[in-house]
Amino acid sequence: MKAKHLVWLRRISQAFFLVLFLFLLVETRFPDSIYLEYSLAVTTEQDIRLSYPSTFFFQLNPLIWLTSLLSGHIWIKGFFWAVGVILLTLLLGRFFCGFVCPLGTLHHMAGRIRPALKGKKMIEANRKRGSQKIKYFLLLTLLISSLMGLNFTGLLDPISLFFRSLALAVFPALGNGIKAICDVIARSDIKPLNLLSYGAEVLVSPVFGYGYQSFKTGWFIGVLFLVILFLNRIRPRFWCRTLCPLGALLAIFSRFSILGLEKNNETCTDCKLCERDCQGAASPHPDQGWDHTECLLCFNCSGGCPENALSFRFKWSHLPSRGPDMGRRAVLGGLMAGISLPLLGRLDGNIHAVSDPRLIRPPGALEEKNFLELCQRCGLCMKVCPTNVINPALTEGGMAAFWTPNLIMTLGYCEYSCILCGSVCPTGAIKEISSKEKIEQPVRIGSAYIVRGRCLPWSGNGPCIVCEEHCPTSPKAIYLRNEVVPRSDGKEGEVLLPYVDLKRCVGCGICEYKCPVKGRPAVLVIAAGESRSVRNQILLDMQGDSYAQGSLASPRRERVEQGKPVHRLDRR
């Protein structure tokens, strides 16, 4: 096949996988049929599932597969695709970077749009530099950290980074902007403009989300993404050359590739077009030694050579090619960072005790230690959530839990029968459960309690039964009692006071979300009582059996019942 045909084949492949990635990202959402027929959402007859494999690109990713295997010590279903990518890399080199990776495609496009460097400056920028060893430092850091039991891979993995950036920053920002414009047009007195705004919102909402979406730290995720794109003006595919840990992993396997670059020094006219167009700074010029571990298989060098002095050929050698130039400092630094991060990351998150009460994980989430071993911080569960309740954590779980999913009940609530977050989790950090299992076990993510000083009935400021009305459990976890309370005028009056039955509460948060007391609602949901943690249980007396944090009987209660003094350590 001619070199120019290979270039066009690469472009077609890049376009196809980029469009496929965007399509799957858009389709990672609550099904439209449920929005139109919302009664379907409150039944256990049929589980809500997505129609498309939203985890496909994550299952293609060897870095996610390898780090999850090292940290979780389990083989995750569906990751045979990643093994296939490694096998093809052994034969073809870094074809994933050049033909498949959607973030690499975007960088390729960004680097071609009005580059800051041209001519000789571009040739100089495209020569191999020591900064390209940084990606090996980052790869070793992530691998060692995963081996130590803390998986930070999703912070830098290109598929996770791209999905998180689009799902939590770019798409919500565009959607909110378009809807704001539609709202302005809808207020116009001109009827055609009104109809246009309503029609535009109907078309925009399935793509960018219903309502005005917001995600905690979304602005920072968006700014970081724009900075990474801007770096392409300094050097083409700066991320791929310098920072991408997946590219570093594939570079290690590509040393066994049988696809190589052949150079003809006799026909070369030293025009240096190959160096100018090389996306990976792989030294394609005939006078230089080609670095196959940095080659992204863009075929620009052979396709743009006017003398046909460069060509790619399959050739077999019983000895592997020269390995990637990692650098001693990058290796030692990666080892030190990989050991240090897990040890330091656990200091402020209470992983070995009870976590922050406002750190509420999605239904089906594993126990915190196991959860952090597998969670990729990719944003899939946040994107698919229909109520916008799942957000990236900031400080609730410490550094180790940064950008992992956390439920913020003032932004949304956990839909009673929805189990989509577990069905889209690519690594099993959130278990895939059924609606029947979630409701009938039940799966608890926390517990609600009434802040009586802020509650309208309890504070004597007026009647309110909103929390009881919206409670989805059957029987209801929030119940009402008709009691007499003092009013502001000094008189007493009858009012219905809300109480929480912790035996029935699942912590869905709809009571907090719907509470008419805004700012800090009069109902709060905390993680205590969550099913996933034995240590985080609430002391309950259920049918004569005592339940305590981490055991079936509380030492404090035993001392009280026996008439013995309660020590300070027993009061925790």
Stockholm file with secondary structure:
# STOCKHOLM 1.0

chainA/1-572         MKAKHLVWLRRISQAFFLVLFLFLLVETRFPDSIYLEYSLAVTTEQDIRLSYPSTFFFQLNPLIWLTSLLSGHIWIKGFFWAVGVILLTLLLGRFFCGFVCPLGTLHHMAGRIRPALKGKKMIEANRKRGSQKIKYFLLLTLLISSLMGLNFTGLLDPISLFFRSLALAVFPALGNGIKAICDVIARSDIKPLNLLSYGAEVLVSPVFGYGYQSFKTGWFIGVLFLVILFLNRIRPRFWCRTLCPLGALLAIFSRFSILGLEKNNETCTDCKLCERDCQGAASPHPDQGWDHTECLLCFNCSGGCPENALSFRFKWSHLPSRGPDMGRRAVLGGLMAGISLPLLGRLDGNIHAVSDPRLIRPPGALEEKNFLELCQRCGLCMKVCPTNVINPALTEGGMAAFWTPNLIMTLGYCEYSCILCGSVCPTGAIKEISSKEKIEQPVRIGSAYIVRGRCLPWSGNGPCIVCEEHCPTSPKAIYLRNEVVPRSDGKEGEVLLPYVDLKRCVGCGICEYKCPVKGRPAVLVIAAGESRSVRNQILLDMQGDSYAQGSLASPRRERVEQGKPVHRLDRR
#=GR chainA/1-572 SS CCHHHHHHHHHHHHHHHHHHHHHHHHHSSCCHHHHHTGGGGGCSSSCCCCSSCTTHHHHTCHHHHHHHHHHHCSCCTTTHHHHHHHHHHHHHSSHIIIIICHHHHHHHHHHHSSCSCCTHHHHHHTSCCGGGGHHHHHHHHHHHHHHTTCCCGGGTCHHHHHHHHIIIIIHHHHHHHHHHHHHHHHTSSCHHHHHHHHHHHHHHHHHHCSSCCCCTTHHHHHHHHHHHHHGGGTSTTHIIIIICHHHHHHHHHGGGCSEEEEECTTTCCCCCHHHHHCSSCCCCSTTSCCCTTTCCCCCHHHHHCTTCCEEEEECCCSSCCCCCCCCHHHHHHHHHHHHHHHHHHTTTTTTTSCCCTTCCCCTTBCCHHHHHHHCCCCSHHHHHCTTSCEEECSSTTCGGGTTCEEECTTTCCCCTTCCHHHHHCSSSSBCCCCHHHHHHTTCCCCEEEECTTTCTTTTTSCCCCHHHHHCCSSSCSEEEEEEEEECTTSCEEEEEEEEECTTTCCCCCHHHHHCSSCSSCSEEEESTTCTTCSTTCCCEEETTEEEBTTBSSCHHHHHHHTTCCCCGGGGC
#=GC SS_cons         CCHHHHHHHHHHHHHHHHHHHHHHHHHSSCCHHHHHTGGGGGCSSSCCCCSSCTTHHHHTCHHHHHHHHHHHCSCCTTTHHHHHHHHHHHHHSSHIIIIICHHHHHHHHHHHSSCSCCTHHHHHHTSCCGGGGHHHHHHHHHHHHHHTTCCCGGGTCHHHHHHHHIIIIIHHHHHHHHHHHHHHHHTSSCHHHHHHHHHHHHHHHHHHCSSCCCCTTHHHHHHHHHHHHHGGGTSTTHIIIIICHHHHHHHHHGGGCSEEEEECTTTCCCCCHHHHHCSSCCCCSTTSCCCTTTCCCCCHHHHHCTTCCEEEEECCCSSCCCCCCCCHHHHHHHHHHHHHHHHHHTTTTTTTSCCCTTCCCCTTBCCHHHHHHHCCCCSHHHHHCTTSCEEECSSTTCGGGTTCEEECTTTCCCCTTCCHHHHHCSSSSBCCCCHHHHHHTTCCCCEEEECTTTCTTTTTSCCCCHHHHHCCSSSCSEEEEEEEEECTTSCEEEEEEEEECTTTCCCCCHHHHHCSSCSSCSEEEESTTCTTCSTTCCCEEETTEEEBTTBSSCHHHHHHHTTCCCCGGGGC
//
